[in-house]
Amino acid sequence: MLFKQWRSCVIFACIIGLPACVLNAGKRPTNKSLSYRDTYKTEDIENVLRHYNFRCVYEDGKYFRCFNCTHHIAFILESKEMIFDGTKLFLTRPVVKNPRQNRFFVAAVDVEKILKPLLEPEKIKKYLPNGGCIVIDAGHGGTAEGAKNSRLKLVEKRLTLNTARALQSALSKAGYKVFLTRDSDVDLSLEQRGQLANKLKAQLFVSLHYNAAESMQARGIETFTYTFASHPSTDRTKALASDESTEVNNRFDIQNTYLAYCIQKSVTLRLGSIDRGVRRARFGVLRHVHCPAILIECGFLSNDDEASKIATKTYQEKLVNSIIKGIQRYVHNTIMRTVVVPPTQILKDFQSKKSSLPKRPLLKSQGTSNKQTFRNPSAEVKPFCGASYRFARKIYLANFLFYEKTRLKSMGLIG
């Protein structure tokens, strides 16, 4: 009897506790401070960079520095800022630390769409070949005057048009087909600018702007790309429901990141301006563009010192040249650095160049001073027989063709 009563009590407790367990399943304790456990997927920085032979060092309780023989990366704990080879970029999420394991974590989307493109630009699919189509967008126009500096009588819509015309002329001389979204003081909607670029089948889209801020001390240059789908823009840490939408330009997130990095690095170095970083925002002018697209804020008109420099011819020439250098670096690093040769032509060239094949070793008695010999210090070198040599030649040729096909497939040149 006593056993039956206890059994009834246990069953009753299970029935009462089951709904609470179901409702609380999957919930995590809330913590206002940053934690490596969050709703977004993260990856260990050291594990990611180990494949690139990076050495990581934690300094001053704030900086997490990683370096190899080619690159230097600095992460700032509990911050979105990352310095890659001296140029600032903003991650989608702050870098967080697991205090128990003393490990540092970054969002998986930042690894795939920021870190890897910067470390392996040769794997980025190209969209702008030499002589390709570039569309330059001069921001604002017509009734939309943009930022102003009344003391210096500077208006953004005029400056962007002048810069766009100069950039068009310089890029045309470099061999590209260049078009402007506007070549006069007209007001175009953001959608019209993107539609014009798509109609012209643009392979690169650059929107030019000049900045302004409430603080008169704000200065520097920043470059924007379109925000990754399902992630917040740079000015926010938490994602909103409106961030879930995927737009057309999100197909080029990787290209956008590397293009923005190349231009931001080139512009800040050549102009000596303050580096405000590569950022992301859901700008309407970038949303529907069917190619890699960026928006450059070329300086602050609200800062009198910077505005006076912007108005000079020297600044405009350096700005145009630095943008071109950034584009050229993007084009050069994302395509094969040698002439693309069809696989069949590679085979013909390889078979015709007998000097590149392994040569048959000769006996000491057969060799002369002007012939290649292979000497073995322990014993006399014996020549290959004809069958062995032909077999070695076939193996060498097969390995060469396999390597070439693999390299061409990785670059998307063959199926």
DRENDO-1510 file (C-alpha; in Angstrom, 1 decimal, always signed):
<recs>
REC; n; res; u; v; w
REC; 1; MET; +0.0; +0.0; +0.0 .
REC; 2; LEU; +2.8; +2.4; +0.9 .
REC; 3; PHE; +4.6; +1.6; -2.3 .
REC; 4; LYS; +1.5; +2.5; -4.3 .
REC; 5; GLN; +1.2; +5.9; -2.5 .
REC; 6; TRP; +4.8; +6.7; -3.3 .
REC; 7; ARG; +4.4; +5.7; -6.9 .
REC; 8; SER; +1.3; +8.0; -7.2 .
REC; 9; CYS; +3.3; +10.9; -5.8 .
REC; 10; VAL; +6.1; +10.4; -8.3 .
REC; 11; ILE; +3.8; +10.2; -11.2 .
REC; 12; PHE; +1.9; +13.3; -10.1 .
REC; 13; ALA; +5.2; +15.3; -9.7 .
REC; 14; CYS; +6.3; +14.2; -13.2 .
REC; 15; ILE; +3.0; +15.4; -14.7 .
REC; 16; ILE; +3.2; +18.8; -13.0 .
REC; 17; GLY; +6.9; +19.4; -13.8 .
REC; 18; LEU; +6.7; +18.3; -17.5 .
REC; 19; PRO; +5.1; +21.5; -18.9 .
REC; 20; ALA; +7.7; +23.6; -17.1 .
REC; 21; CYS; +10.5; +21.6; -18.5 .
REC; 22; VAL; +9.1; +21.9; -22.0 .
REC; 23; LEU; +8.5; +25.6; -21.8 .
REC; 24; ASN; +12.0; +26.3; -20.5 .
REC; 25; ALA; +13.7; +23.9; -23.0 .
REC; 26; GLY; +16.2; +25.7; -25.2 .
REC; 27; LYS; +16.2; +28.9; -23.0 .
REC; 28; ARG; +19.6; +30.1; -21.9 .
REC; 29; PRO; +20.2; +32.3; -18.9 .
REC; 30; THR; +20.4; +36.0; -19.9 .
REC; 31; ASN; +23.7; +37.8; -19.3 .
REC; 32; LYS; +24.2; +41.4; -20.1 .
REC; 33; SER; +27.9; +41.0; -20.6 .
REC; 34; LEU; +29.3; +39.6; -23.8 .
REC; 35; SER; +29.7; +35.8; -23.8 .
REC; 36; TYR; +31.1; +33.3; -26.3 .
REC; 37; ARG; +27.7; +31.5; -26.0 .
REC; 38; ASP; +25.3; +33.5; -28.0 .
REC; 39; THR; +22.5; +32.9; -30.6 .
REC; 40; TYR; +24.9; +33.2; -33.5 .
REC; 41; LYS; +27.5; +30.6; -34.5 .
REC; 42; THR; +31.1; +31.3; -33.5 .
REC; 43; GLU; +34.5; +29.9; -34.3 .
REC; 44; ASP; +37.8; +29.8; -32.4 .
REC; 45; ILE; +40.1; +32.4; -33.9 .
REC; 46; GLU; +43.3; +30.3; -33.3 .
REC; 47; ASN; +41.8; +27.2; -34.9 .
REC; 48; VAL; +40.8; +29.2; -38.0 .
REC; 49; LEU; +44.2; +31.0; -38.4 .
REC; 50; ARG; +46.2; +27.9; -37.7 .
REC; 51; HIS; +45.6; +26.8; -41.3 .
REC; 52; TYR; +47.4; +30.0; -42.4 .
REC; 53; ASN; +50.4; +29.5; -40.1 .
REC; 54; PHE; +49.5; +32.3; -37.8 .
REC; 55; ARG; +50.9; +32.8; -34.4 .
REC; 56; CYS; +48.5; +34.4; -31.9 .
REC; 57; VAL; +49.5; +36.5; -28.8 .
REC; 58; TYR; +47.2; +38.0; -26.2 .
REC; 59; GLU; +48.4; +41.5; -25.2 .
REC; 60; ASP; +47.5; +44.1; -22.5 .
REC; 61; GLY; +44.3; +42.2; -21.7 .
REC; 62; LYS; +42.6; +43.9; -24.7 .
REC; 63; TYR; +44.4; +43.1; -28.0 .
REC; 64; PHE; +44.5; +39.7; -29.5 .
REC; 65; ARG; +47.3; +39.8; -32.2 .
REC; 66; CYS; +47.9; +37.2; -34.9 .
REC; 67; PHE; +50.7; +37.3; -37.4 .
REC; 68; ASN; +52.6; +35.2; -39.9 .
REC; 69; CYS; +55.2; +36.0; -42.5 .
REC; 70; THR; +52.7; +37.9; -44.7 .
REC; 71; HIS; +49.9; +39.4; -42.6 .
REC; 72; HIS; +49.3; +41.0; -39.2 .
REC; 73; ILE; +45.8; +41.0; -37.7 .
REC; 74; ALA; +44.8; +42.7; -34.4 .
REC; 75; PHE; +41.4; +41.9; -32.8 .
REC; 76; ILE; +40.1; +44.0; -29.9 .
REC; 77; LEU; +38.3; +42.1; -27.2 .
REC; 78; GLU; +34.6; +42.9; -26.9 .
REC; 79; SER; +34.8; +45.1; -29.9 .
REC; 80; LYS; +33.9; +44.8; -33.6 .
REC; 81; GLU; +37.1; +46.5; -34.7 .
REC; 82; MET; +39.8; +44.5; -36.5 .
REC; 83; ILE; +43.0; +45.8; -38.0 .
REC; 84; PHE; +44.2; +43.8; -41.0 .
REC; 85; ASP; +47.6; +44.9; -42.3 .
REC; 86; GLY; +47.1; +48.4; -40.9 .
REC; 87; THR; +43.6; +48.9; -42.3 .
REC; 88; LYS; +40.5; +48.9; -40.1 .
REC; 89; LEU; +37.5; +46.7; -40.8 .
REC; 90; PHE; +34.4; +46.2; -38.7 .
REC; 91; LEU; +33.2; +42.7; -37.9 .
REC; 92; THR; +29.5; +41.9; -37.7 .
REC; 93; ARG; +29.8; +40.8; -34.0 .
REC; 94; PRO; +32.3; +41.7; -31.2 .
REC; 95; VAL; +35.2; +39.3; -30.5 .
REC; 96; VAL; +34.4; +37.4; -27.3 .
REC; 97; LYS; +36.4; +35.4; -24.8 .
REC; 98; ASN; +35.7; +32.1; -23.1 .
REC; 99; PRO; +37.3; +32.8; -19.6 .
REC; 100; ARG; +37.5; +29.1; -18.7 .
REC; 101; GLN; +39.5; +28.0; -21.6 .
REC; 102; ASN; +41.1; +31.4; -22.3 .
REC; 103; ARG; +40.0; +31.1; -26.0 .
REC; 104; PHE; +38.8; +33.9; -28.3 .
REC; 105; PHE; +35.8; +33.5; -30.6 .
REC; 106; VAL; +34.6; +35.4; -33.7 .
REC; 107; ALA; +31.3; +35.0; -35.6 .
REC; 108; ALA; +31.3; +32.3; -38.2 .
REC; 109; VAL; +30.0; +34.8; -40.8 .
REC; 110; ASP; +33.0; +37.0; -40.2 .
REC; 111; VAL; +35.3; +34.1; -40.9 .
REC; 112; GLU; +33.6; +33.2; -44.2 .
REC; 113; LYS; +32.9; +36.7; -45.5 .
REC; 114; ILE; +35.7; +38.8; -44.1 .
REC; 115; LEU; +38.8; +36.8; -42.9 .
REC; 116; LYS; +39.0; +34.2; -45.6 .
REC; 117; PRO; +38.5; +36.7; -48.5 .
REC; 118; LEU; +41.3; +38.9; -47.1 .
REC; 119; LEU; +43.6; +35.9; -46.6 .
REC; 120; GLU; +42.8; +34.1; -49.9 .
REC; 121; PRO; +41.8; +36.8; -52.5 .
REC; 122; GLU; +43.0; +34.5; -55.3 .
REC; 123; LYS; +40.0; +32.3; -54.6 .
REC; 124; ILE; +37.5; +35.1; -55.0 .
REC; 125; LYS; +35.4; +34.7; -58.2 .
REC; 126; LYS; +36.2; +37.6; -60.5 .
REC; 127; TYR; +33.5; +39.9; -61.9 .
REC; 128; LEU; +35.6; +42.7; -63.3 .
REC; 129; PRO; +38.1; +41.8; -66.0 .
REC; 130; ASN; +40.5; +44.2; -67.5 .
REC; 131; GLY; +38.5; +46.5; -69.7 .
REC; 132; GLY; +35.3; +45.7; -67.9 .
REC; 133; CYS; +32.3; +48.0; -67.3 .
REC; 134; ILE; +32.3; +50.3; -64.2 .
REC; 135; VAL; +29.4; +52.5; -63.2 .
REC; 136; ILE; +30.3; +55.6; -61.0 .
REC; 137; ASP; +27.5; +57.1; -59.0 .
REC; 138; ALA; +27.8; +60.7; -58.0 .
REC; 139; GLY; +25.7; +61.0; -54.8 .
REC; 140; HIS; +22.8; +63.3; -54.4 .
REC; 141; GLY; +21.8; +65.9; -57.1 .
REC; 142; GLY; +19.0; +68.2; -57.9 .
REC; 143; THR; +17.0; +69.1; -54.8 .
REC; 144; ALA; +19.0; +66.6; -52.7 .
REC; 145; GLU; +22.1; +68.7; -52.1 .
REC; 146; GLY; +23.6; +66.5; -49.4 .
REC; 147; ALA; +26.2; +67.7; -46.9 .
REC; 148; LYS; +27.2; +71.4; -46.9 .
REC; 149; ASN; +29.9; +73.7; -45.5 .
REC; 150; SER; +28.4; +77.2; -45.6 .
REC; 151; ARG; +31.6; +78.9; -44.6 .
REC; 152; LEU; +33.6; +77.4; -47.5 .
REC; 153; LYS; +30.5; +77.3; -49.8 .
REC; 154; LEU; +30.9; +73.6; -50.5 .
REC; 155; VAL; +28.0; +71.4; -51.4 .
REC; 156; GLU; +28.2; +67.6; -51.6 .
REC; 157; LYS; +26.2; +67.2; -54.9 .
REC; 158; ARG; +28.7; +69.4; -56.8 .
REC; 159; LEU; +31.8; +67.7; -55.2 .
REC; 160; THR; +30.6; +64.2; -56.0 .
REC; 161; LEU; +29.9; +65.1; -59.6 .
REC; 162; ASN; +33.3; +66.7; -60.1 .
REC; 163; THR; +35.0; +63.6; -58.5 .
REC; 164; ALA; +32.9; +61.2; -60.6 .
REC; 165; ARG; +33.8; +63.0; -63.8 .
REC; 166; ALA; +37.5; +63.0; -63.0 .
REC; 167; LEU; +37.3; +59.3; -62.0 .
REC; 168; GLN; +35.5; +58.4; -65.2 .
REC; 169; SER; +38.2; +60.1; -67.3 .
REC; 170; ALA; +41.1; +58.4; -65.4 .
REC; 171; LEU; +39.5; +54.9; -65.5 .
REC; 172; SER; +38.7; +55.3; -69.3 .
REC; 173; LYS; +42.4; +56.0; -69.9 .
REC; 174; ALA; +43.2; +52.8; -67.9 .
REC; 175; GLY; +41.1; +50.8; -70.5 .
REC; 176; TYR; +37.8; +50.4; -68.7 .
REC; 177; LYS; +34.3; +51.2; -70.0 .
REC; 178; VAL; +33.0; +53.8; -67.5 .
REC; 179; PHE; +29.5; +55.3; -67.2 .
REC; 180; LEU; +28.0; +57.8; -64.8 .
REC; 181; THR; +24.6; +57.5; -63.2 .
REC; 182; ARG; +24.3; +61.3; -63.6 .
REC; 183; ASP; +26.4; +63.8; -65.6 .
REC; 184; SER; +24.4; +66.9; -64.5 .
REC; 185; ASP; +22.6; +68.4; -61.6 .
REC; 186; VAL; +19.6; +66.0; -61.7 .
REC; 187; ASP; +17.8; +64.2; -58.9 .
REC; 188; LEU; +17.7; +60.4; -59.2 .
REC; 189; SER; +16.1; +58.0; -56.8 .
REC; 190; LEU; +18.2; +55.3; -55.2 .
REC; 191; GLU; +16.3; +52.6; -57.2 .
REC; 192; GLN; +17.0; +54.5; -60.5 .
REC; 193; ARG; +20.7; +54.5; -59.9 .
REC; 194; GLY; +20.8; +50.7; -59.2 .
REC; 195; GLN; +18.5; +50.0; -62.2 .
REC; 196; LEU; +20.8; +52.0; -64.5 .
REC; 197; ALA; +23.8; +50.0; -63.4 .
REC; 198; ASN; +22.0; +46.8; -64.0 .
REC; 199; LYS; +20.8; +48.0; -67.4 .
REC; 200; LEU; +24.4; +48.8; -68.4 .
REC; 201; LYS; +25.5; +45.4; -67.1 .
REC; 202; ALA; +27.9; +46.9; -64.7 .
REC; 203; GLN; +30.7; +44.7; -63.3 .
REC; 204; LEU; +31.6; +47.2; -60.6 .
REC; 205; PHE; +29.6; +49.9; -58.9 .
REC; 206; VAL; +31.1; +52.8; -56.9 .
REC; 207; SER; +29.0; +55.4; -55.2 .
REC; 208; LEU; +30.8; +58.6; -54.2 .
REC; 209; HIS; +29.7; +60.7; -51.2 .
REC; 210; TYR; +31.1; +63.3; -48.7 .
REC; 211; ASN; +30.3; +63.0; -45.0 .
REC; 212; ALA; +29.0; +65.3; -42.3 .
REC; 213; ALA; +28.5; +65.0; -38.6 .
REC; 214; GLU; +27.2; +67.0; -35.6 .
REC; 215; SER; +30.7; +67.0; -34.1 .
REC; 216; MET; +33.0; +69.4; -35.9 .
REC; 217; GLN; +35.9; +67.2; -34.9 .
REC; 218; ALA; +34.8; +64.2; -37.0 .
REC; 219; ARG; +37.1; +63.5; -39.9 .
REC; 220; GLY; +38.4; +60.7; -42.0 .
REC; 221; ILE; +37.3; +58.3; -44.8 .
REC; 222; GLU; +35.1; +55.2; -44.6 .
REC; 223; THR; +33.9; +52.7; -47.1 .
REC; 224; PHE; +30.6; +50.9; -46.9 .
REC; 225; THR; +29.3; +47.6; -48.3 .
REC; 226; TYR; +25.8; +46.2; -48.1 .
REC; 227; THR; +25.1; +44.4; -44.8 .
REC; 228; PHE; +25.2; +40.6; -44.7 .
REC; 229; ALA; +21.7; +39.0; -44.5 .
REC; 230; SER; +20.4; +38.1; -41.1 .
REC; 231; HIS; +23.1; +40.2; -39.4 .
REC; 232; PRO; +23.1; +43.8; -38.0 .
REC; 233; SER; +24.7; +46.7; -39.7 .
REC; 234; THR; +27.9; +48.2; -38.2 .
REC; 235; ASP; +26.1; +50.8; -36.0 .
REC; 236; ARG; +24.2; +48.0; -34.2 .
REC; 237; THR; +25.2; +44.9; -32.3 .
REC; 238; LYS; +21.9; +43.0; -32.1 .
REC; 239; ALA; +20.0; +41.8; -35.2 .
REC; 240; LEU; +16.4; +42.9; -35.8 .
REC; 241; ALA; +13.6; +41.2; -37.5 .
REC; 242; SER; +14.1; +43.5; -40.5 .
REC; 243; ASP; +17.6; +42.1; -41.0 .
REC; 244; GLU; +16.4; +38.7; -42.0 .
REC; 245; SER; +15.7; +39.7; -45.7 .
REC; 246; THR; +18.3; +38.7; -48.3 .
REC; 247; GLU; +18.8; +41.2; -51.1 .
REC; 248; VAL; +20.3; +40.8; -54.6 .
REC; 249; ASN; +23.6; +42.4; -53.7 .
REC; 250; ASN; +24.1; +39.9; -50.9 .
REC; 251; ARG; +25.3; +37.5; -53.6 .
REC; 252; PHE; +28.5; +39.5; -53.7 .
REC; 253; ASP; +29.3; +39.8; -50.0 .
REC; 254; ILE; +32.8; +38.3; -50.4 .
REC; 255; GLN; +33.6; +40.5; -53.5 .
REC; 256; ASN; +32.2; +43.6; -51.7 .
REC; 257; THR; +34.4; +43.0; -48.7 .
REC; 258; TYR; +37.7; +42.6; -50.6 .
REC; 259; LEU; +36.9; +45.5; -52.9 .
REC; 260; ALA; +36.1; +47.8; -50.0 .
REC; 261; TYR; +39.3; +46.8; -48.2 .
REC; 262; CYS; +41.5; +47.4; -51.3 .
REC; 263; ILE; +40.0; +50.9; -51.8 .
REC; 264; GLN; +40.0; +51.9; -48.2 .
REC; 265; LYS; +43.6; +50.9; -47.8 .
REC; 266; SER; +44.7; +52.7; -50.9 .
REC; 267; VAL; +42.8; +55.9; -50.2 .
REC; 268; THR; +43.8; +56.3; -46.5 .
REC; 269; LEU; +47.5; +55.5; -47.2 .
REC; 270; ARG; +47.8; +57.9; -50.2 .
REC; 271; LEU; +45.8; +60.7; -48.7 .
REC; 272; GLY; +47.1; +60.3; -45.1 .
REC; 273; SER; +43.5; +60.5; -43.9 .
REC; 274; ILE; +42.1; +59.0; -40.7 .
REC; 275; ASP; +41.0; +55.4; -41.3 .
REC; 276; ARG; +37.4; +55.1; -40.2 .
REC; 277; GLY; +37.2; +51.5; -41.5 .
REC; 278; VAL; +35.2; +49.3; -43.8 .
REC; 279; ARG; +31.7; +49.2; -42.6 .
REC; 280; ARG; +28.3; +47.8; -43.6 .
REC; 281; ALA; +24.9; +49.4; -43.9 .
REC; 282; ARG; +21.7; +48.7; -45.8 .
REC; 283; PHE; +21.9; +51.6; -48.2 .
REC; 284; GLY; +19.2; +51.6; -50.8 .
REC; 285; VAL; +21.7; +52.6; -53.6 .
REC; 286; LEU; +23.5; +49.3; -53.1 .
REC; 287; ARG; +20.6; +47.0; -52.4 .
REC; 288; HIS; +19.6; +45.9; -55.9 .
REC; 289; VAL; +22.9; +46.2; -57.8 .
REC; 290; HIS; +23.8; +43.0; -59.6 .
REC; 291; CYS; +27.6; +43.3; -59.2 .
REC; 292; PRO; +30.1; +44.1; -56.5 .
REC; 293; ALA; +29.2; +47.5; -55.1 .
REC; 294; ILE; +30.6; +49.9; -52.5 .
REC; 295; LEU; +29.9; +53.4; -51.2 .
REC; 296; ILE; +32.8; +55.7; -50.3 .
REC; 297; GLU; +32.5; +58.6; -47.9 .
REC; 298; CYS; +35.5; +60.7; -49.1 .
REC; 299; GLY; +35.8; +63.0; -46.1 .
REC; 300; PHE; +33.9; +65.3; -43.8 .
REC; 301; LEU; +32.6; +68.6; -45.1 .
REC; 302; SER; +31.5; +69.5; -41.5 .
REC; 303; ASN; +35.2; +69.7; -40.5 .
REC; 304; ASP; +36.6; +72.9; -41.8 .
REC; 305; ASP; +40.2; +71.7; -42.0 .
REC; 306; GLU; +39.3; +68.6; -44.0 .
REC; 307; ALA; +36.7; +70.4; -46.1 .
REC; 308; SER; +39.3; +73.0; -47.2 .
REC; 309; LYS; +41.6; +70.1; -48.3 .
REC; 310; ILE; +38.7; +68.4; -50.1 .
REC; 311; ALA; +38.2; +71.6; -52.2 .
REC; 312; THR; +41.7; +71.6; -53.5 .
REC; 313; LYS; +42.8; +70.1; -56.9 .
REC; 314; THR; +45.6; +68.2; -55.2 .
REC; 315; TYR; +43.3; +66.3; -52.9 .
REC; 316; GLN; +40.9; +65.5; -55.7 .
REC; 317; GLU; +43.7; +64.1; -57.9 .
REC; 318; LYS; +45.1; +62.0; -55.1 .
REC; 319; LEU; +41.6; +60.7; -54.2 .
REC; 320; VAL; +40.9; +59.7; -57.8 .
REC; 321; ASN; +44.3; +58.0; -58.2 .
REC; 322; SER; +44.0; +56.1; -55.0 .
REC; 323; ILE; +40.5; +54.8; -55.9 .
REC; 324; ILE; +42.0; +53.6; -59.2 .
REC; 325; LYS; +44.9; +51.9; -57.4 .
REC; 326; GLY; +42.4; +50.2; -55.1 .
REC; 327; ILE; +40.3; +48.9; -58.1 .
REC; 328; GLN; +43.4; +47.7; -59.9 .
REC; 329; ARG; +44.6; +45.8; -56.8 .
REC; 330; TYR; +41.2; +44.2; -56.5 .
REC; 331; VAL; +41.3; +43.1; -60.2 .
REC; 332; HIS; +44.9; +41.9; -60.0 .
REC; 333; ASN; +44.5; +39.9; -56.9 .
REC; 334; THR; +41.2; +38.2; -57.8 .
REC; 335; ILE; +42.2; +36.8; -61.2 .
REC; 336; MET; +45.0; +34.5; -62.4 .
REC; 337; ARG; +48.2; +36.5; -62.6 .
REC; 338; THR; +49.4; +34.8; -65.8 .
REC; 339; VAL; +47.6; +34.5; -69.2 .
REC; 340; VAL; +44.8; +32.0; -69.1 .
REC; 341; VAL; +45.7; +29.1; -71.4 .
REC; 342; PRO; +43.1; +26.4; -72.3 .
REC; 343; PRO; +43.9; +23.0; -70.9 .
REC; 344; THR; +44.4; +21.5; -74.3 .
REC; 345; GLN; +47.0; +24.2; -75.2 .
REC; 346; ILE; +48.7; +23.5; -71.8 .
REC; 347; LEU; +49.1; +19.8; -72.8 .
REC; 348; LYS; +50.6; +20.8; -76.3 .
REC; 349; ASP; +53.0; +23.3; -74.8 .
REC; 350; PHE; +54.1; +20.8; -72.1 .
REC; 351; GLN; +54.8; +18.1; -74.7 .
REC; 352; SER; +56.7; +20.5; -76.9 .
REC; 353; LYS; +59.0; +21.6; -74.0 .
REC; 354; LYS; +61.2; +18.6; -73.6 .
REC; 355; SER; +63.6; +20.5; -71.5 .
REC; 356; SER; +61.1; +20.6; -68.6 .
REC; 357; LEU; +60.9; +16.8; -68.5 .
REC; 358; PRO; +63.2; +14.7; -66.3 .
REC; 359; LYS; +66.3; +13.9; -68.2 .
REC; 360; ARG; +67.8; +10.4; -68.4 .
REC; 361; PRO; +71.0; +10.2; -66.2 .
REC; 362; LEU; +74.2; +9.3; -67.9 .
REC; 363; LEU; +77.2; +7.2; -66.9 .
REC; 364; LYS; +80.4; +8.9; -65.9 .
REC; 365; SER; +82.0; +7.5; -69.0 .
REC; 366; GLN; +79.2; +8.8; -71.2 .
REC; 367; GLY; +79.0; +12.3; -69.6 .
REC; 368; THR; +81.0; +15.3; -70.7 .
REC; 369; SER; +81.6; +18.7; -69.1 .
REC; 370; ASN; +78.7; +20.3; -71.0 .
REC; 371; LYS; +76.2; +17.5; -70.4 .
REC; 372; GLN; +73.9; +17.0; -67.4 .
REC; 373; THR; +74.9; +14.2; -65.1 .
REC; 374; PHE; +73.5; +12.8; -61.9 .
REC; 375; ARG; +76.3; +11.7; -59.5 .
REC; 376; ASN; +75.8; +9.4; -56.5 .
REC; 377; PRO; +78.6; +9.7; -53.9 .
REC; 378; SER; +78.1; +6.2; -52.7 .
REC; 379; ALA; +77.9; +4.3; -55.9 .
REC; 380; GLU; +78.1; +4.8; -59.7 .
REC; 381; VAL; +74.8; +6.0; -61.1 .
REC; 382; LYS; +73.1; +3.5; -63.4 .
REC; 383; PRO; +71.0; +4.8; -66.3 .
REC; 384; PHE; +67.3; +4.2; -66.6 .
REC; 385; CYS; +66.2; +1.6; -69.0 .
REC; 386; GLY; +63.9; +2.8; -71.8 .
REC; 387; ALA; +60.7; +1.4; -70.1 .
REC; 388; SER; +61.5; +3.0; -66.8 .
REC; 389; TYR; +62.2; +6.3; -68.4 .
REC; 390; ARG; +58.9; +6.2; -70.3 .
REC; 391; PHE; +57.0; +5.2; -67.1 .
REC; 392; ALA; +58.6; +8.1; -65.2 .
REC; 393; ARG; +57.7; +10.5; -68.0 .
REC; 394; LYS; +54.0; +9.4; -67.9 .
REC; 395; ILE; +53.8; +9.8; -64.1 .
REC; 396; TYR; +55.3; +13.3; -64.4 .
REC; 397; LEU; +52.9; +14.3; -67.1 .
REC; 398; ALA; +49.9; +12.9; -65.3 .
REC; 399; ASN; +50.8; +14.7; -62.1 .
REC; 400; PHE; +51.3; +18.0; -64.0 .
REC; 401; LEU; +47.9; +17.7; -65.8 .
REC; 402; PHE; +46.1; +16.9; -62.5 .
REC; 403; TYR; +47.7; +19.9; -60.8 .
REC; 404; GLU; +46.7; +22.2; -63.7 .
REC; 405; LYS; +43.1; +21.0; -63.8 .
REC; 406; THR; +42.8; +21.4; -60.0 .
REC; 407; ARG; +44.1; +24.9; -60.2 .
REC; 408; LEU; +41.9; +25.9; -63.1 .
REC; 409; LYS; +38.8; +24.4; -61.4 .
REC; 410; SER; +39.5; +26.3; -58.1 .
REC; 411; MET; +39.6; +29.5; -60.1 .
REC; 412; GLY; +36.3; +28.7; -61.9 .
REC; 413; LEU; +37.9; +28.7; -65.4 .
REC; 414; ILE; +36.8; +25.2; -66.3 .
REC; 415; GLY; +33.9; +23.0; -65.1 .
</recs>
